Amino acid sequence: MDAQSWDQLSATYFDQISSPFEQEVVNPLLAFLDSLPGRENLTAADLGCGIGNLLPFLAERFRKVVAVDFSSGMLRQARSRCAAENVVFYRRSLANLVHFRGQLDVAVAVNSVLSPKLSEVDQILNEIAATLKPGGTFAGIFPSMESVLYEGMLILEKERGEAQSEEEARKRVSKLIGPRHYDFISGLYTEGEDQQKFYYSFELRMRLQAAGFKNIQLGKVLYPWSEKHSWFDFSGQPRMWDWFVRASVGRKPD
Ligand SMILES: C[S@@+](CC[C@H](N)C(=O)[O-])C[C@H]1O[C@@H](n2cnc3c(N)ncnc32)[C@H](O)[C@@H]1O
């Protein structure tokens, strides 16, 4: 999606977007950021800040906060949500963060590296790594392709219980999660004109390594079973997830 498409979503964000900042989501990002040593002296950036869900939290904990997004509609909402004096807003594409090169102690990107072009994904990850000071920390949330496959498997099991045959069950599933929607090799979800990138864990690790990140650790953001986050309510089963990533660049100078 381009900046104009995000502009259109900015006024009704929570109605349309499945967000890790919604209630009932188990999101390890906040505790991780809260626990960073000496954070009150650090500069943190929210890269692809959207309507500013994370900004008040960052503003209370970090010395300086840089909020970046390429959508002016999103930035307008973000400014109205967070008037803290230590937050500075920039309209920039994540594909060019030269302005912040080597300036940040902490870079956060929550479901904002979504470009369907793999070359742009790689470029953005390179740009994010380059914004960090030596020893700097990256914390990100990325849509999970494995979670999509997991949900597909649960749906197939459900349909098997209801259909006359396995063939019929498979047909019903591919109507829902068919090749029209997902490209399972490149991890792309297509809906009308819009395409969004999802990530396999092995792919995410590989791309982050290639961008220069070290100490890469993956965890999960867990979503509740609800109409908004899933096709069916599979309460009682393990939940669907986004990837929560922690990583660093280089070593802190002694
Ligand atoms: C799903 S929203 C997430 C917003 C916010 N991080 C949150 O979790 O509430 C994705 C955001 O990333 C921004 N975005 C996507 N691609 C971008 C790019 N290449 N450069 C700058 N911002 C981008 C969009 O404008 C949108 O505000």
The ligand as a Gaussian input file, in Angstrom:
#p B3LYP/6-31G(d) Opt

LIG

0 1
 C       -0.235000      -1.220000      10.024000
 S        0.248000       0.431000      10.271000
 C        1.100000       0.330000      11.825000
 C        1.163000       1.657000      12.537000
 C        1.795000       1.639000      13.916000
 N        3.148000       1.157000      13.879000
 C        0.948000       0.814000      14.860000
 O        1.277000      -0.364000      15.056000
 O       -0.047000       1.325000      15.379000
 C        1.567000       0.665000       9.138000
 C        2.103000       2.072000       9.121000
 O        3.348000       2.073000       8.426000
 C        3.360000       3.166000       7.523000
 N        4.241000       2.765000       6.421000
 C        4.108000       1.674000       5.620000
 N        5.118000       1.645000       4.725000
 C        5.887000       2.735000       4.964000
 C        7.060000       3.264000       4.363000
 N        7.648000       2.667000       3.309000
 N        7.583000       4.409000       4.854000
 C        6.997000       5.046000       5.916000
 N        5.875000       4.594000       6.522000
 C        5.336000       3.454000       6.058000
 C        1.911000       3.374000       7.108000
 O        1.674000       4.684000       6.641000
 C        1.189000       3.068000       8.406000
 O        1.053000       4.217000       9.189000

